[in-house]
Amino acid sequence: MEDDLISKKELLDLTGISYGQLYRWKRKQLIPEEWFIRKSTFTGQETFFPRMLIQARIRNILNMKDDLSLDELASRLADAEGYSEIRLTREAIIERNIVTDIAMSAYGTEVQSKGDLYSFGQLLHLYAADTLLAKGDMSLDEGKLLLRTLEKHAGVLTGKPCELYFIRKMGVALFLLAPSPAELYFDEGVRLVAKVALGDLIEQLKGRLS
């Protein structure tokens, strides 16, 4: 779990933003209160953040802050709000490098059986499959199973922190969606191939759409 967190000092050094900017963005609700995690360390109490979420969020803020007011940014960045009206063609998705041509060719019709426009939710599912494909641990056929899992269950967890687990037992791939934080225990024969926070994917996708 410690690997999933980044300290405030490390975050400021890594992103080049100031202490004042960070807390101003917090007051303006550009960064959720629950991402500020207080933990005891040998030097006392320190603030940590979910590493992938906060880094993706700050990149998005920096990319958009010159074109939008902080209030407009807060509305745009709140979960998927501001993106619900997005509809993109296959050509636009590939041209903007949101999802690779390989993933679109393999899964485009899996998430969109009619018409030629893709919603934010459909893009998220394609992006999740594309991300796991890029790691080299998931086959194209396993990606279809992933998309069916997301289509069937992701809606139940909308607006809630959740994580996607990709596991394999005796060569058979399985995908699980679970609220976060959650403690899952597997048989000895189960190998955890990947664990991905859907919130991370949402933030990364927003960055590509900005």
N, C-alpha and C positions, 0 to 999 in steps of 0.2 A: 504493500500500500504506500510506503514511503516513496517508492519510485514514481508514483502517480501524482505526487505533490511537488510544488516548487515554493521555495521561501520567498518572502516579499523582497528581500535584498537581492536575491538571484534574479527575480523577475524584473526589478527595476534596472539592474545592470544589463540584463539580456535585451530588454526592449528599448532602453534609452529614455523611458518616460520618467517623470519626477514623482516624488511622494505626493505632492499637491495634486497633480493630474489624476493619479490613481484614485485618490479619495474624493476628488470632485466628480469623477465618473461614477463612483459609488453613490454619491448623494443624488446624482441625476438618474440613477437606476440604469446606467449603461452596463454596470457590472452587478450581478445579484449579490445581495447581502450574504446568502448562504455559501458563496464561494470564498468568503473570508473566514478561514478556519484557524482558530486559536489553539495552539498546542504548547505543552510544556517541553522545554529543552534544557540543556545543562546551563544555558545562559539566562534562563527565565522563560517568560511567555513570548512566543513568536507567532507571526501570522503566516499561514501557508495558503496555497491555492491549488485547485485541480489543474495539473500542469497543462494538459492538452487544451482544456476548455479556455483557460485564461489567456494562453498564448494566441489561440485562434481568435478570441474575442478582441484582444488588443490590436491584432493585425487588422481586423475588420473596422474597428473604431478609427485607427490611423488612416486607413484607406478612404473612409467616407467622411471624416470630420470636416474637410475643407468644403464639401458640397452640401452638407446638412447641418442644421442647428443641433445642439445636444438633445433637445426635446424630440426632434424628428428622428435622431439616431436611436434614442431610447425606444421609441415606438417600433422602428425598423428591426431592432435587435431582439426585441422581446419574443423569445421562442421562435416560432415560424411566422409571427405576425409581420405583416409588411411583405411577405413572400407568397401569401395564399393565392394571390391573383396571377402569379407567374405562370405563363404557358410558353414553352419553347418547342421549336421543331427539332427533329433529329439533326438536321444540318447545323442549326445554331448551337446545339449541345456539343457537337464534335468540334465545330469551329472555335468555340470559346474554351475548349479543353476542359469541359466539366466532367465528361465521361469519355473514355477512349472509344475509338471506332470498334475495337474488338468486343468490348462490353456491349455497345449498342447493337452490333450485329448479332451477338449471342442472345441478348435479353430484351431488346427493344420491344418485341411483340409479346414478351412475357408480362410486361407491366402495362402495355397499351395495345389492346386487341382491336381498337377501332379509332379512326381519326389519326392525326399526325402531330398533335400537341401534347406535351408532357407537363404535368403539374409539379409543384414543389415536392409533394409526397412521393410521386413516381420517380422524380429525379433523385430523391434521397435513397430510395431502394436500389436504383441503378448504381448510385455512387458507392453504396455499401458493398455491393457485389464487385464493383470495379476495384475498390480498395483491397478487398481480400484476395482477388485474383492477382493483383500486383505483388502481393507478398509471396506468391508462388506455392502456397500450401493448399489452394482450393482448385479443383478441376472445374471445367465449364459446366458439366452436369451437376456438380454439387452446388454451383451458383444458382441453378434453377430451384433447387430445394430451399436455398436461402431466401430467394424471392417469394416463394410460396409461404414460408414461415413469416416473413415480414408482412405480406399482404393479409394474412389471416389474423395475426396477433398484435401488430404494431399499433393499430388503432386503439386498442384497449389501454395502452400505456401512453397515449398522447398527452403531452403536458407534464409527464412524470419522468424523473431521471430513471433511465433504464440502461441495461447493458446487454450486448449480444455476445453469446458464447458459442464458439465453434469447437466442437469436440469430435473425437474419432475413437471408435472402439472396434477392434478387430477389422480395421479397414473400412468400417461403415461410418459415414459422416452424419452428424446430428447438429442441429442448431437450436439454441435455447434463448428466449428473451426473458429477462428477470428484472424486477424493480431494483434500483440501486439506492442504498447499499444492500447487498444480499450475500449470505454465506451459503455456498453450494458445496456439496461433498460428493465426490465421484468414486466409483469402483477403482481398484488398482489397475484394471485393464483399460481405463479411459485416459486418453491423452488430450489435454487442453491445447488446441492448435492456435486459437486466437481469442482474445477478449477485447471487445470494442464498445466504448460508451457511445450510445446513439447521439448524445449531446455533443460529443466531439465531432461526429460526422456532420451534424447540423451546422455547427460553427464553421467547419471547413467548407461546406457547400455554400453557405452564405458568402464566404470570402470569394469563392469562384464566381458567384453571381453578381457581386458588387461591381 
